[in-house]
Amino acid sequence: MQTFGYSEPTTIAKATGSASANTESRYLAGGQSLLAAMKLGLAAPGELVDLARIGELRGVKVEGNGAAVTIGAMTTHAEVAESLEIGARIPALAALAAGIGDRQVRNRGTLGGSLANDDPAADYPAAVLALGASVNTNKRQLSADDFFRGLFETALSPGELIVSVTFPVPKRAAYVKFRNPASRFALVGVFVAQTTQGPRVAVTGAGSRGVFRVKSMEQALARDWSAKPLESIAVPASELQSDLHASAEYRAQLVNVLARRAVAAAA
């Protein structure tokens, strides 16, 4: 691991100012992915801007008379899982957070860090996309459909910082994943939600370009919210990834099975 600078700003303004001043800087959230990449030589930032001391990036706030929940970017997975506000309004999101990694990962990893990294097998992207959430940065507000761009790629510009994420409260929702027994990442994870804008179905862990929506399932659920109409809907294996853990064809089968289980759980 090469040498690098390090700063501990206490405000968002200082953090983004430090990042803007050094084009080779990277924000450090929970560090679960970035530090591992640095050890392997896959990332070599000139400076780490540690966000741990910025209190305004943490916490959960209910907004719009209970219509939405805003979660700070530095809120840990454990805090999301244990939040009474989230558990009462979006229990599927709390359950998703409770199933991320192990206890150490949940106590260090953060919502914002996970989204900025956009690992193709991460759980949070499925929730953000299925719930139609908004990613709030220091510069703008990005819709979930515009935020994710591909494998480890988002719409964030250099130096742009995720401040919080606003989740509209759905009528009902559920998340089901088939996890890798070692890493607990999703071989396939499906989040379904019946929102005020209609059904949304998001899949993580399977797509060759990361998280994606299944519009055909959404259209079927708009007509009949039950597992039955999903039985005949297949996601083309050609659009999915194959690796040492599972083939694209196997993942295609899992998408269908897990989507039906998620709909049943949400109902």
N, C-alpha and C positions, 0 to 999 in steps of 0.2 A: 504493500500500500504506500503510495507516494505521500509527500507532505502536502498539507492544505491549511488554509486559514480557517478560523472559527470565530463566530460571533453569537452573542445571546441577547438579541434585542428584546425589549419589554413592551413594544407597541407594534401594531401592524405597519404604521408609517415608517418606523425605523427598520423593520424587517425588509419591506419592499424597497426602501431606499438603499439598503446595503446590497440587496440583490441586483438592483439597477446599476450600482457603481461597479460591480464585478460581474462581467458577462459569463464567467465560468463558475458562478456560485450555484448552489443547490439548496433548497429548503430541506431541513431535517425535521420530520414529524416524529413518528414512532421509531423510525430507523430499521424496521423489520426487513425491508427490501433493499434500501439504499446502502446500508452498511455492509450487507452481505455481498452486494454487487461490487462495492469498493474493495473488499477483501479478495475477490476473485479477479480484480483488475478489469471488470466490465464497466466501471464508472470511475472517473477521476476528476471530481470537481476541484476547482481552485480554492473554493471556500464553502464551508457549511454554515448556513444561517439557521441556528437552532430556534425552533418556535415554542419550546417548552415553557418559557416564562411569560408568554403573551396570554393573559387571562381572558381577554375578549374573544379569543378563538375557542373557548370551551363553553360547554353548557347546553341545556335544552330549553327551548322557549315555545310555549303554545301561543299561536297567533290566530287572528281572524275568528274570534269567539269559538275556538276549537276546531276550525276548518283546516288548520295546517300546523305542522310542527317544524321548527327550525333548529337544526343541530349544528353546533360549532365544529369547525374543521378539526380541531385538536381534541375533540371528545373521543375517548377510547371506546373500543368495541365493548369492553366490560361495562362502561357507563351507559352505553346505549341499551345493552341487554338488561340492565338493572333499573333503568329509568321508569318510574311509575307513570310519567306523562306519556312516554312512548308506548309502554305496555298497555295502557288504557285505550289509546287511540289507534295505534298501528301495531298490534301484537305480532304480526308477521315480521315486522322489521326488528323488533326486540328478539324474537326467536332466531332470526337469521344471524344477528350479532352474537348470540349465545353459542352458535355453532361454528364460529370462525376459529380455526387453529386450536391451540391449547390455552390453558389459563395464562401462561406467560405472554403469549401473543396477544390475547384479548386485553391484557392490562397494559400493553405497550403500544400496540397498533392503533391507528386513528382512522376516523372516517375520511378526512381530507387526504391523508397520505395514501390510503387505498385507492381513492378515485384518481388522484394525480398520477399514480403509478400505472393504473389501468391494466393490471395483470389479467390476461384472458380467462383465467380460472378463478378470479376473485368473486366473492359473493355480493358485495355492495353494488357493483354496477348493475346487476339484475334488479335490485330493489329500486335504485334511482330511475332506471329506464321504465320499469313496469308501473311505478307509482307516478310517473310524470313529474319528477322532482325538478327543482331549479337549483343549479350550482351557482352560488353567489361568490364572486371574487372581489378583489380590491378595485377592479375596474368596471365590472359589468355583471349582468345576470345571464346565465346560459341555460337554455332548456336541456333536459336530458337527451333529447333526440339530436341536439346539435353538439353536445359535449364530447361524446365518444366518437373517435375517428378511425380506430383500428387497433392492431396489437400494440399495446403499450403507448398508444398515441391518443391525445386528447386535443381539444380546441384551445387549451391554455397557451398563451404567448410567453416568450422568455421573461422571467421575472414576475409573471402574474401569479397571484396567491389565492388559493381557495380559502374563503373566510368562513362560509357556512353552507349548509344545504337545506332547502325548504321542501318538506314532503307534504303534499296535500293528503288529508286523511281520506282513505278510500271507504267505499261502502263495505267491502270485504276484500281480503287478500290472504295469500298463503305462499310459502316458499318451501320447496322440496328439493333436496340435492342428493346425488349419489356421489359420495366423497371418496377421495383417495385415502386409504386407511393410514398411510404414513404422514402425508402432509396435511390432510383434511381439506385440501383445496377441492373444488368441485370438478369431478370428471364431467358431470353435467349438473346444472342447477336450473330450475325453472321457477320463476316468480310470476304469479298471476294476480291480477287486481281488477276489481270492478270499480272504476273511478267515475267521477261526475261526467267525464268526457267519453265514457264507454269502457269496455274491457281492454286490458293491455296484458300481453304475455311477453316476458323477456327471458332469454336463455343465456346462461354463462357457462364457460368451461368447454363448449362444443364448437363454436364458430371458428372458422379459419381466420376471421378478422376480428375476433373478440365478441363482446356481448351484442345480441341482436334481438329484434322483435319478430314474432311470428304472426303476421297480419292475417293469414288464413284462419288461425285459431281464434284470433280476436273477433273476426267476422262471425264465426260459428257461435261463439259465446254470446255475441250481441243478440243472436236469435234465440238461444237457449243456454242459460248458464247451468250446464251440467257436463259431466265427463263424457256422456254418450256421443255427442256430435264430434268429439275430438278423435274418436277411435279410427276414423278413416283418413285423418289428416297426417301426412308424412312430410317431414322436413328432408329435402334432398341431401343424401350423404355427400354429394359432390361439393356442397357448401360447408361441410364440417371438416374438422381436423382429425388426423390419425397420428398416434404416437405410441410409445411403448406401453402405455396404460390401457388404451382402447382404440379400436378402429373407428373410422368415420361411420361405418354401417352400424356398429354397436351403439355409438352415440346417437345416431338417428332414432334407433329404437328407444333409447332412454328418454329422449326428448318427449316422445309421445306418451310413454308410460308415466313419467314424472309430471307432465302437464295435467294428465287426468287425475293423478293423485292430489296435485295442488288444488285443482278445481274442487274436488271432493272435500278436501280439508277446509277450503274457504267457505264452502256451502254449509 
